[in-house]
Amino acid sequence: MAKELIIKDLHVNVDDKEIIKGVNLTIRQGEVHAIMGPNGSGKSTLSNTIMGHPRYTVTSGDIIFDGESIVGLSADRRARRGLFLAFQYPMAVPGVSVSNFLRTALTNIRKGDVTQEIKPQNLDVQGDRPLYEKETTKAKVGGDGANIDRKKKEMLIKPAEFRKILNEKLALLQMDSKYTKRYLNDGFSGGEKKRLEVLQMAVLSPKIAFLDEPDSGLDIDAIKVVGSGVQALKGPEMGIVIITHQQRILTYLKPDFVHVMMQGLVVKEGGPELADQIEEGGYAWIREEFGLQVTAEEEREEVELNVN
C-alpha cells in the first residue's frame, strides 16, 4: 500500500508571524505534485515545516506520514522515515567529496546516525574516506567529544555496495562519475548544484521528495537537464513534489496534480492544465477569482513572469 503524507489544516508561524494559514494536502507515493504560487505565498515555508526546520512553528493542525503524526519529530528522524527536501540554495562544503557525503548520508538514513555531523575536519579528504573507516577503532567526530566505536564503524555501508548503488543512479541520470569526486557544491554552477540534489534524491530513494525551486536561476538547457533527471526517478515508490513559481520545469516533468498557494493558503487545485493556464495568464486571474489583493512581493513576481 502506498504511503501517504497528509497535511491537515496546517497553521505555521515564523518569528511570531503566521505564514501558513490552514493548508490541507495529501501526497502519495507514485504521484507527482506541483505547488505553484508567487513569491511570498508560503511554498518554501510549507516544505521546510514538513521537514522539521526548527525556525518554523506549527501552531495548529497536523502533518501525518504513514499513519503517524511527525510534528514532534526532528528533521533527521523525518528523513529516516522517508522524507526528503532538495534545497533551493544548497550550501557548499569544501573538503567533503560528493561520494563521501552520499555514502555517509545513505548510511544515516538506513541505519541511524553514525556520525555527529559531516565536517571537513572529520574526514580523510586525501583518501576520500571518513576517519572512522580507518584502522583505528575510535575517532572523534563533531565538536562535542562524541566517539565512533568499532560497532558503529561496521554499520557504514560497505564500499562495494555503495559503489553499485551510486553507479546505477549515475547511469540513470546520465551523469559522469567524475562529478562524485569533487567537493560538495564547491565551485559548482547553479545547474550542477541542482543536479547533485537530484542525485542525492536518487541515492537516498525517499518515499516522498520535495524539490524547492529546482529551476531557480537556471537557463532553459539546465532546466531541461534537471527536469529530465527528476522524470527519470518517477515511479511507484516515490512521491515527488515540485515547488515552483513558473511552469517551465513542468514541461519536462508532468505533474498529476497542481496546487496554487497564495497568502498562506492553497486557493486552487487541478491537473497539469492549470500550470499551462498560469504560464499563459500569470496569477492575476486566480487572485481575482478568489478576491485576493496583490502584495508588493507578488506584484514584482507578476512583472517578472510577464517579462520572461
C-alpha positions in Angstrom: 0.0 0.0 0.0 1.3 3.4 -1.0 2.5 5.6 1.9 0.6 8.9 2.4 1.7 12.3 3.6 -1.4 14.1 4.9 -1.3 17.8 5.7 -4.4 18.7 7.9 -5.5 22.3 8.4 -1.8 23.3 9.0 -1.0 26.7 10.5 2.6 27.8 10.8 4.3 30.8 12.4 7.7 32.2 11.6 9.1 34.6 14.2 5.5 35.0 15.6 4.1 35.9 12.2 1.5 33.5 10.7 2.7 32.3 7.2 0.7 29.1 6.6 -3.0 29.7 7.4 -4.8 26.4 7.1 -3.3 24.2 4.4 -4.8 20.8 3.5 -2.9 18.5 1.2 -2.5 14.7 0.6 0.5 13.3 -1.3 1.0 9.6 -2.1 3.9 7.5 -3.3 3.9 7.4 -7.1 2.3 10.8 -7.6 3.9 14.0 -8.9 2.6 17.2 -7.4 3.4 20.8 -8.3 3.0 23.5 -5.7 2.9 26.8 -7.5 2.4 30.4 -6.4 4.1 33.8 -6.4 6.9 34.7 -4.1 5.9 35.1 -0.5 2.9 32.7 -0.8 4.2 30.2 1.7 5.5 27.4 -0.6 9.0 27.1 0.9 7.7 27.6 4.4 5.4 24.6 3.8 8.2 22.3 2.6 10.6 23.4 5.4 7.9 22.9 8.0 7.2 19.4 6.7 10.9 18.6 7.0 11.1 19.9 10.6 13.1 23.1 10.3 13.3 24.4 13.9 12.5 28.0 12.8 9.0 27.1 11.7 6.4 26.6 14.5 3.3 24.5 13.9 0.6 26.4 15.9 -2.3 24.1 14.9 -3.1 21.3 12.5 -1.1 18.2 11.8 1.4 16.5 9.5 0.8 12.8 9.2 3.1 10.4 7.4 2.4 6.7 7.1 -0.4 7.0 9.6 1.5 8.8 12.3 1.9 12.4 13.3 5.5 13.6 12.7 5.1 17.1 14.1 7.2 16.3 17.1 10.0 14.5 15.2 13.4 16.1 14.4 14.4 16.6 10.8 16.8 13.7 10.8 14.1 11.3 12.1 11.7 12.6 9.4 14.4 11.9 6.8 14.8 8.3 8.1 11.0 7.8 7.8 11.4 8.6 4.1 11.0 12.3 3.6 13.5 14.4 1.5 13.9 18.0 0.7 16.2 19.4 -2.1 17.1 22.9 -1.1 16.7 26.0 -3.3 20.2 27.2 -2.3 22.4 24.2 -1.4 25.4 25.0 0.7 29.0 24.2 -0.3 31.1 22.0 1.9 34.8 22.3 0.9 36.8 19.2 1.8 33.9 16.8 1.7 33.6 14.8 -1.6 30.2 14.1 -3.1 30.7 10.4 -2.9 31.8 10.6 0.8 28.8 12.7 1.7 26.4 10.5 -0.1 27.7 7.3 1.5 27.5 8.8 4.9 24.0 10.2 4.3 22.8 6.8 2.9 24.2 5.1 6.0 22.5 7.5 8.3 19.1 7.1 6.6 19.3 3.3 6.5 21.0 2.5 9.8 20.8 5.5 12.1 23.2 8.3 12.9 26.8 7.0 12.7 28.3 10.5 12.7 27.6 13.5 14.8 28.0 15.9 11.9 29.7 15.9 8.5 32.5 18.4 8.7 35.8 18.7 6.7 37.9 18.3 9.8 36.2 14.9 10.5 37.1 13.4 7.1 40.2 12.0 5.5 39.9 14.0 2.3 43.2 12.8 0.9 41.9 9.2 0.6 38.3 10.2 0.3 37.5 8.1 3.4 36.0 9.0 6.8 38.4 8.8 9.7 36.2 6.3 11.4 36.7 4.0 8.5 40.4 3.7 9.1 42.3 1.1 11.1 41.8 2.9 14.4 38.9 1.7 16.4 37.8 5.2 17.5 37.8 8.6 16.0 36.4 11.8 17.3 33.6 13.1 15.2 31.9 16.5 15.8 32.7 19.2 18.3 31.1 17.6 21.4 33.7 14.8 22.1 31.4 12.0 20.7 33.3 9.0 19.5 32.6 6.4 16.8 33.4 3.0 18.0 34.1 -0.2 16.0 30.5 -1.3 16.1 29.3 2.0 14.5 32.2 1.9 12.0 31.0 -1.5 10.9 27.5 -0.1 10.3 28.8 2.1 7.5 27.5 0.8 4.1 30.2 -1.3 2.5 32.2 0.3 -0.3 31.2 -2.3 -2.9 27.5 -2.0 -2.1 27.7 1.8 -2.2 29.6 1.9 -5.5 27.0 -0.3 -7.0 24.1 1.9 -5.9 26.0 5.1 -6.9 26.9 3.8 -10.4 23.3 2.7 -11.0 22.0 6.1 -10.1 24.7 8.0 -12.1 23.8 5.9 -15.2 20.1 6.5 -14.7 20.7 10.3 -14.5 23.3 10.2 -17.3 25.9 11.8 -15.0 29.7 11.4 -15.2 31.3 9.6 -12.3 33.9 12.4 -12.1 31.1 14.5 -10.5 31.3 12.5 -7.3 35.0 13.1 -6.7 34.5 16.9 -6.4 33.9 18.6 -3.1 30.2 19.0 -2.2 28.8 22.0 -4.2 32.3 23.7 -4.0 32.7 25.7 -7.2 29.5 24.1 -8.7 27.4 26.1 -11.2 23.7 26.5 -10.4 22.8 23.7 -12.7 25.4 21.4 -11.2 24.1 22.1 -7.7 20.6 21.2 -8.8 21.8 18.0 -10.5 23.5 17.0 -7.3 20.3 17.5 -5.4 18.6 15.1 -7.8 21.5 12.6 -7.4 21.0 12.7 -3.6 17.3 12.0 -4.1 18.2 9.1 -6.4 20.7 7.6 -3.9 18.6 8.0 -0.8 15.3 6.8 -2.5 12.9 8.7 -0.3 9.2 7.8 -0.1 8.2 11.5 -0.6 10.6 14.1 -2.1 10.2 17.8 -2.1 12.2 19.9 -4.5 12.2 23.6 -3.6 12.5 25.8 -6.7 14.7 23.3 -8.7 14.5 25.7 -11.7 15.6 28.8 -9.8 18.4 30.7 -11.6 18.8 28.1 -14.3 18.8 28.7 -18.1 16.5 26.7 -20.3 19.1 24.0 -21.1 19.8 23.4 -17.4 16.1 23.3 -16.6 15.7 20.6 -19.2 18.5 18.5 -17.7 17.2 18.8 -14.1 13.6 18.2 -15.1 14.5 15.2 -17.2 16.6 13.8 -14.3 13.7 14.1 -11.9 11.4 12.5 -14.5 13.8 9.5 -14.7 13.3 8.9 -10.9 9.5 9.0 -11.2 7.9 5.7 -10.2 5.5 3.9 -7.8 7.9 4.0 -4.8 8.5 7.8 -4.8 6.1 10.7 -4.5 7.6 13.9 -5.9 6.6 17.5 -5.0 8.0 20.3 -7.2 7.8 23.8 -5.6 8.0 26.4 -8.3 6.6 29.8 -9.4 7.0 29.1 -13.1 5.8 26.4 -15.4 9.0 25.7 -17.3 10.3 22.7 -15.5 6.9 21.1 -15.7 7.4 20.8 -19.5 9.9 18.0 -18.7 8.2 16.6 -15.6 4.4 16.3 -16.0 2.6 16.7 -12.6 -0.5 14.7 -11.8 -1.8 17.4 -9.5 -1.2 21.2 -9.4 -1.8 23.2 -6.2 -1.7 27.0 -6.2 -0.7 28.8 -3.0 -1.4 32.4 -2.2 -1.0 34.2 1.0 -0.5 31.1 3.1 -3.4 29.1 1.6 -4.0 26.5 -1.2 -6.5 28.5 -3.2 -6.8 26.4 -6.4 -6.1 22.8 -7.4 -6.2 21.0 -10.7 -4.3 18.9 -13.2 -1.3 19.9 -15.5 -3.6 22.2 -17.5 -3.7 24.5 -14.5 0.1 25.0 -14.8 -0.4 25.8 -18.5 -3.0 28.4 -17.6 -0.6 30.1 -15.2 2.1 30.2 -17.8 -0.3 31.9 -20.2 -2.0 34.3 -17.8 0.1 34.6 -14.7 -1.6 34.6 -11.3 -3.8 37.7 -11.6 -6.9 35.8 -12.8 -6.7 33.4 -9.8 -6.3 36.3 -7.4 -9.3 38.0 -9.0 -11.3 34.7 -8.8 -10.8 34.5 -5.0 -10.9 38.2 -4.2 -7.3 38.4 -3.0 -5.4 41.7 -3.0 -1.9 41.6 -4.6 1.0 42.1 -2.2 4.1 44.1 -3.2 6.2 41.0 -3.5 3.6 39.3 -5.7 3.4 42.4 -7.9 7.1 42.2 -8.6 6.7 38.5 -9.3 3.9 39.1 -11.8 6.1 41.6 -13.7 8.9 39.0 -13.8 6.5 36.3 -15.2 5.3 38.6 -17.9 8.8 39.7 -18.9 10.1 36.2 -19.1 
